[in-house]
Amino acid sequence: GESVGLHLPTLSVQEGDNSIINCAYSNSASDYFIWYKQESGKGPQFIIDIRSNMDKRQGQRVTVLLNKTVKHLSLQIAATQPGDSAVYFCAENTGNQFYFGTGTSLTVIP
Amino acid sequence: GAVVSQHPSRVICKSGTSVKIECRSLDFQATTMFWYRQFPKQSLMLMATSNEGSKATYEQGVEKDKFLINHASLTLSTLTVTSAHPEDSSFYICSAREGAPRGTQYFGPGTRLLVL
């Protein structure tokens, strides 16, 4: 498989600041990407998606940027709130399956 | 968004027993369901992909005789961990997709398995 089981990197931000979470994907043929949020002991929750024919997509307080040249994806969260504390995963769609990145643990400091 | 449920949410069993986990799509028909496992502080590892009415496709390194998957209907898939051992203790998460291969996956809440 293409998912990686490494220990999570962490990011701490002050409440109200913007957060940027990065993800490198592995397959240049992947054409659909999703960011998920996972709170402790729960399943992943869909945040935002982007297809490979786009470079940027915005949602409510979140923006996803896609750089296909370097196979890099980022999630920007504006005005980060304590409720945003969670682990964030990017997932790339390759054929019939999704493969997950390592994930980043975001902690928001009140 | 679409709702996916899992049952049970938590199970403790003795080594050597088999455990069945159910995954249901509650408000849509899932042509494809996926099973993942997740160890603490790690990412989700895809175990297998199942399409309704056909045999599951297992990822490399996942024993299909150990992890039996049945996708008997468009709303139900089951994962049976046979002869469970302590190293099988993990968080098992299913997801379901409604249609096209590029469609969004919706995840269940996960099942915490502890094998004593």
HADDOCK unambig.tbl for C-alpha pairs under 7 A between the chains (distance, minus, plus):
assign (segid A and resid 1 and name CA) (segid B and resid 59 and name CA) 6.02 0.50 0.50
assign (segid A and resid 1 and name CA) (segid B and resid 60 and name CA) 6.35 0.50 0.50
assign (segid A and resid 3 and name CA) (segid B and resid 45 and name CA) 5.85 0.50 0.50
assign (segid A and resid 4 and name CA) (segid B and resid 43 and name CA) 6.62 0.50 0.50
assign (segid A and resid 5 and name CA) (segid B and resid 42 and name CA) 5.42 0.50 0.50
assign (segid A and resid 5 and name CA) (segid B and resid 43 and name CA) 5.31 0.50 0.50
assign (segid A and resid 6 and name CA) (segid B and resid 42 and name CA) 5.78 0.50 0.50
assign (segid A and resid 6 and name CA) (segid B and resid 43 and name CA) 6.97 0.50 0.50
assign (segid A and resid 7 and name CA) (segid B and resid 41 and name CA) 5.85 0.50 0.50
assign (segid A and resid 7 and name CA) (segid B and resid 42 and name CA) 5.33 0.50 0.50
assign (segid A and resid 8 and name CA) (segid B and resid 41 and name CA) 5.94 0.50 0.50
assign (segid A and resid 8 and name CA) (segid B and resid 42 and name CA) 6.18 0.50 0.50
assign (segid A and resid 32 and name CA) (segid B and resid 102 and name CA) 6.64 0.50 0.50
assign (segid A and resid 42 and name CA) (segid B and resid 109 and name CA) 5.04 0.50 0.50
assign (segid A and resid 42 and name CA) (segid B and resid 110 and name CA) 6.13 0.50 0.50
assign (segid A and resid 43 and name CA) (segid B and resid 93 and name CA) 6.58 0.50 0.50
assign (segid A and resid 43 and name CA) (segid B and resid 107 and name CA) 5.92 0.50 0.50
assign (segid A and resid 43 and name CA) (segid B and resid 108 and name CA) 5.62 0.50 0.50
assign (segid A and resid 43 and name CA) (segid B and resid 109 and name CA) 4.15 0.50 0.50
assign (segid A and resid 43 and name CA) (segid B and resid 110 and name CA) 5.32 0.50 0.50
assign (segid A and resid 44 and name CA) (segid B and resid 107 and name CA) 5.95 0.50 0.50
assign (segid A and resid 45 and name CA) (segid B and resid 107 and name CA) 6.84 0.50 0.50
assign (segid A and resid 93 and name CA) (segid B and resid 102 and name CA) 6.98 0.50 0.50
assign (segid A and resid 95 and name CA) (segid B and resid 101 and name CA) 6.96 0.50 0.50
assign (segid A and resid 96 and name CA) (segid B and resid 101 and name CA) 5.32 0.50 0.50
assign (segid A and resid 99 and name CA) (segid B and resid 46 and name CA) 6.95 0.50 0.50
assign (segid A and resid 100 and name CA) (segid B and resid 43 and name CA) 6.70 0.50 0.50
assign (segid A and resid 100 and name CA) (segid B and resid 44 and name CA) 6.18 0.50 0.50
assign (segid A and resid 101 and name CA) (segid B and resid 43 and name CA) 6.72 0.50 0.50
assign (segid A and resid 102 and name CA) (segid B and resid 42 and name CA) 6.91 0.50 0.50
assign (segid A and resid 102 and name CA) (segid B and resid 43 and name CA) 5.20 0.50 0.50
assign (segid A and resid 103 and name CA) (segid B and resid 43 and name CA) 6.10 0.50 0.50
